[in-house]
Amino acid sequence: MSANEHPESDDLQPDKDEVLQNEEIPDVAVAVRIESPVRTMSLPNKGGATKTLTIGATTPVRMVAADHRRAKATFISIGANALFALNNASAQDPSRMALWPQNVPYVVTADTEVWVLSASATTSISVTTELWAEGNSQA
């Protein structure tokens, strides 16, 4: 073929695999067996937030929204015992909420929302949230 000749093809539309330059990767599983103790270490959480609200005994308040990035939320009531619920439905009936003593931290490791109600008069509820992933906090 001379330099002026070009091979002709009727196929003007390339295949998807050709465009994406797909490579076939074989499925290979490697069995690993560890027969001695393995040291593990927790990584630090990436972020967090804090806030304090005054909560009454009549209307439940959503202290934190559900957040899949949250590692944990720690609540403490100063002034009165508190009632906690992990969803709005439970928060509508105080008998379905968990009674928690004042000045004792209540730690939630689920990524659910948390509703709070004072068990008697008003109380101050503080919350500290820790996020395992970066992003905006909604404490």
C-alpha positions, 0 to 999 in steps of 0.5 A: 500500500502506498502512502496515498492509499487509505484502507476504506471501511463501511463501518463508520460507527465504532463499537461501544467497547472500542470507544470505551477501550474496555479491557477484560479483567479476569475474576480471580479470587485469592484466599487469605488466611491470617493465623496471628493477631492483627492490630486494628485502629479506629480512624478519627472522625472527620467533622462534627457540630454542637448545639443546645436547645431549651426543650419543653414538656409538651412539644417534641423537638427534632434535635438531629435529622437522619444523616448517613455520615454521622458516626454518633450523636451524644445528648445530655439534658441539664435541668430535668430528665428527658424523653428520646425517640428515634422517629417522629411517630414515637415522638408523638406519644411520650409513653413510646419514648425512652426516659433518660436521667438528667446529666447522663449522656445519651449516645446514639450511633444509628444514623436516624433522626432523634426527637427529644421532650422534657420529662417535666418542666423545661430543660436544656439539651446539648448535642454533639455530633461526630461525622465519619465523613466530611460534609455539611453537618445538620446538628 
